Amino acid sequence: MPSEPLPIYKTPTAERKIIEIAKWSAKKWGRKIASDYLNKIEKIISLVASGLLPTQNNSEFSDRFTFCLAQQHYIFFEIHKDRLIIATVFHTAMNIKVRISEEQLGLRREIKRIEEK
């Protein structure tokens, strides 16, 4: 019998980026395609939370976070105790290592707040 999926928490950074993806996609391709794209991202997150999709490690990106590729975006995760935390999201065209490094301090604070709940 499968275990229960981990509850999913998103950092404010991840929430903001998902909203930006939605807005940009709707403007570029229309609401229907944007909605389908976001549903695919959420499906990947749900599969990870259910343990059906393993995340990957890549020190070229981060020594801290694991990730999955969802369409044209990398979703970065941390698992803390009984929670799946969506730390951040980046488009595949970005310099991921530099961008994660820039966000590291803020993400550390956001994740700490989630852990304290």
C-alpha positions in Angstrom: 0.0 0.0 0.0 1.5 3.4 -1.0 2.3 5.8 1.8 0.7 9.2 2.0 2.2 12.0 -0.1 4.3 14.5 1.7 2.6 17.8 2.4 3.9 20.4 -0.1 5.2 23.8 1.0 6.4 26.5 -1.3 8.8 29.3 -0.3 7.6 32.8 -1.1 10.3 32.8 -3.8 8.9 29.7 -5.4 5.4 31.1 -5.2 6.4 34.4 -6.8 8.2 32.6 -9.6 5.3 30.3 -10.4 3.1 33.4 -10.6 5.6 35.0 -12.9 5.7 31.9 -15.1 1.9 31.9 -15.3 1.7 35.6 -16.3 4.5 35.3 -18.8 3.1 32.1 -20.4 -0.4 33.6 -20.6 0.9 36.7 -22.3 3.1 34.8 -24.7 0.8 31.8 -25.5 -2.6 32.4 -24.0 -4.4 31.3 -20.9 -5.2 27.8 -22.0 -1.6 26.9 -22.8 -0.3 28.7 -19.7 -2.8 26.7 -17.6 -1.7 23.4 -19.2 1.9 24.3 -18.6 1.4 25.1 -14.9 -0.7 21.9 -14.5 2.3 19.9 -15.8 4.6 21.6 -13.3 2.1 20.9 -10.4 1.9 17.3 -11.6 5.7 16.9 -11.3 5.6 18.4 -7.8 2.8 15.9 -6.8 4.7 13.0 -8.2 7.8 14.0 -6.1 5.6 14.4 -3.0 4.1 11.0 -3.6 7.5 9.4 -3.9 6.8 8.3 -7.5 9.4 10.6 -9.1 12.8 10.8 -7.6 14.7 14.1 -7.6 18.2 14.5 -8.9 21.4 15.9 -7.4 23.8 18.0 -9.4 26.6 19.9 -7.7 26.9 22.0 -10.8 23.5 23.5 -9.7 23.5 23.2 -5.9 25.0 21.2 -3.1 21.9 21.8 -1.1 18.9 21.3 -3.3 17.7 18.4 -5.4 15.7 19.1 -8.6 13.4 17.8 -11.3 12.9 19.1 -14.8 9.3 20.2 -15.5 8.9 21.3 -19.1 11.4 24.2 -19.5 11.9 24.8 -15.7 14.0 23.2 -13.0 12.1 22.9 -9.7 14.4 22.8 -6.7 13.4 20.8 -3.6 14.3 20.1 0.0 12.7 17.4 2.1 12.5 18.3 5.8 11.1 15.7 8.2 7.6 15.2 6.8 7.5 18.0 4.3 8.4 18.6 0.7 9.6 22.2 0.3 9.7 23.8 -3.1 12.6 26.2 -2.7 12.8 27.9 -6.1 12.2 27.5 -9.8 14.4 28.5 -12.7 14.0 28.4 -16.5 16.5 26.1 -18.2 18.1 29.0 -20.1 19.3 30.6 -16.9 22.7 30.2 -15.3 21.4 28.1 -12.5 24.5 27.9 -10.3 24.8 31.7 -10.2 21.1 32.3 -9.6 20.9 29.8 -6.8 23.9 31.3 -5.2 22.3 34.7 -5.4 19.1 33.4 -3.7 20.8 31.1 -1.2 20.6 33.4 1.9 17.0 34.4 1.3 15.9 30.8 0.6 17.6 29.7 3.8 15.5 32.2 5.8 12.3 31.2 4.0 12.8 27.5 4.5 13.6 28.1 8.2 10.3 29.9 8.6 8.5 26.9 7.0 10.3 24.5 9.3 9.2 26.4 12.3 5.5 26.0 11.4 
